[in-house]
């Protein structure tokens, strides 16, 4: 069985039963080919073990393995900030739409692994700060309305600069607002 190439979109104008679809007359969003990755598993019937494992590896295992490799450098009494990009869809509390099984699960796992790393690292370095950050949403945004890379980097650095050891293991959007787990 081959991999289907397409991008999935969400139309909030559509009814909840038709939220994910190929074309919407109201928003004019159209199905289009983009790359060879599988969709983010819109419904349970689309789950595929191999693709699910790949998404979990990319979004959860890789950041955890990177932290494990860096652990010796993170120990001590020096200031350390670890920030990893996550996504709001990884928030269990914020999940009001369902679907996107593998991506949501992988980002929720990413968030849990970073939260766990924050607890462990605090024992090894009291000055450490571990954060999950959400970059601005950019899917289906017209090119002229996208934020520049420089703006996004500045926003995320500002968010990091305002955090302290008391906020280690937390999740923040690019405007500096906390996101519930």
C-alpha positions in Angstrom: 0.0 0.0 0.0 1.5 3.3 -1.1 1.6 6.6 0.8 -1.0 9.2 -0.3 0.4 12.7 -0.9 -1.8 15.5 0.3 -2.3 18.3 2.8 -5.3 18.3 5.0 -7.1 21.5 6.0 -9.6 22.4 8.6 -12.6 24.5 7.8 -14.2 26.0 10.8 -17.1 27.2 8.7 -18.1 23.6 7.8 -20.3 21.5 10.1 -18.4 19.4 12.7 -19.2 16.3 10.7 -17.5 17.8 7.6 -14.7 19.7 9.3 -12.0 17.8 7.3 -12.7 17.7 3.6 -11.3 18.3 0.2 -13.1 21.4 -0.7 -15.4 23.9 1.0 -17.7 26.2 -0.9 -17.6 28.8 2.0 -13.9 29.1 2.6 -12.7 28.0 -0.9 -10.0 25.8 0.7 -9.0 23.2 -1.8 -7.3 19.8 -1.6 -3.8 19.9 -3.0 -0.8 17.6 -3.3 2.1 18.8 -1.3 4.5 16.0 -0.1 4.7 12.3 0.5 3.9 12.3 4.2 0.7 10.6 5.4 -2.0 12.9 6.7 -2.1 13.5 10.5 -4.7 10.8 10.9 -8.0 12.7 10.9 -10.0 9.8 12.2 -9.4 6.6 14.0 -10.1 4.5 10.9 -7.0 6.2 9.2 -4.5 5.1 11.8 -1.5 3.3 10.5 1.0 1.7 12.8 4.1 2.6 10.8 3.2 6.2 10.1 2.1 6.6 13.7 5.4 5.4 15.0 7.3 7.7 12.6 5.4 10.8 13.8 6.0 9.7 17.4 9.7 9.3 16.7 10.0 12.7 15.0 8.0 14.8 17.5 8.6 12.9 20.8 11.5 10.5 20.8 14.0 12.7 18.9 13.7 15.7 21.4 14.0 13.3 24.3 17.0 11.6 22.9 18.6 15.0 22.2 18.1 16.0 25.9 19.6 12.6 27.0 22.7 13.2 24.8 23.1 16.8 26.2 22.5 15.8 29.9 26.1 15.9 30.9 26.4 19.5 29.6 23.2 20.5 31.4 24.3 19.4 34.9 26.0 21.8 37.2 25.3 25.3 38.6 25.2 27.3 35.4 22.1 29.0 33.9 20.5 26.7 31.3 17.4 27.3 29.2 16.0 24.5 27.0 13.1 25.5 24.8 11.5 23.1 22.4 8.8 24.0 19.8 5.6 22.2 20.3 2.0 22.8 19.1 -1.2 23.8 20.9 -2.8 20.6 19.5 -0.6 18.8 22.0 -2.6 20.3 24.9 -5.1 17.8 26.2 -7.1 20.5 27.8 -7.3 22.6 24.6 -8.5 19.7 22.4 -11.9 20.8 21.4 -12.0 19.4 17.9 -10.6 15.8 18.1 -9.0 14.1 15.2 -5.3 14.4 14.2 -4.6 11.3 16.3 -0.9 10.8 15.6 0.1 14.5 15.6 -1.9 15.3 18.8 -0.5 12.2 20.5 3.1 12.9 19.4 2.9 16.6 20.6 1.2 15.5 23.9 4.0 13.0 24.4 6.6 15.7 23.5 5.1 18.0 26.1 5.1 15.2 28.8 8.7 14.3 28.0 9.8 18.0 28.3 7.8 18.4 31.5 9.5 15.2 32.9 12.9 16.4 31.8 12.3 19.7 33.6 11.7 17.9 36.9 14.8 15.7 36.5 17.0 18.5 35.3 16.0 20.7 38.2 17.5 18.0 40.5 20.8 18.2 38.5 20.9 22.0 38.0 18.8 24.3 40.1 19.3 27.1 37.5 17.8 25.1 34.7 14.6 26.1 32.8 12.9 23.8 30.4 10.0 25.2 28.3 7.7 24.1 25.5 6.9 26.9 23.1 4.3 27.4 20.5 5.3 29.3 17.4 2.6 31.4 15.6 0.1 29.3 13.6 1.0 29.7 9.9 -1.0 27.1 8.0 -3.3 28.5 5.4 -2.3 32.1 6.2 -1.8 34.2 3.1 1.9 34.9 2.4 1.5 38.7 2.9 0.1 38.1 6.4 2.7 35.7 7.7 5.1 36.9 10.4 8.7 37.2 9.4 11.2 34.7 10.8 12.9 37.6 12.6 9.7 38.6 14.3 8.9 35.0 15.4 12.4 34.5 16.8 12.2 37.8 18.7 8.8 36.8 20.2 10.1 33.4 21.3 13.3 34.8 22.8 11.2 37.4 24.7 9.0 34.6 26.0 12.1 32.7 27.2 13.7 35.8 28.7 10.6 36.3 30.9 10.6 32.8 32.4 12.3 31.8 35.6 13.2 28.6 37.5 9.6 28.7 38.9 8.1 28.3 35.5 10.3 25.4 34.3 8.3 22.6 32.7 5.6 25.0 31.4 4.1 25.6 27.9 3.8 29.1 26.4 2.5 30.6 23.2 4.5 33.2 21.2 2.6 36.1 22.9 3.8 35.0 26.3 0.5 33.5 27.4 0.6 30.1 29.2 -1.0 27.1 27.5 -2.7 24.5 29.6 -1.4 21.0 29.4 
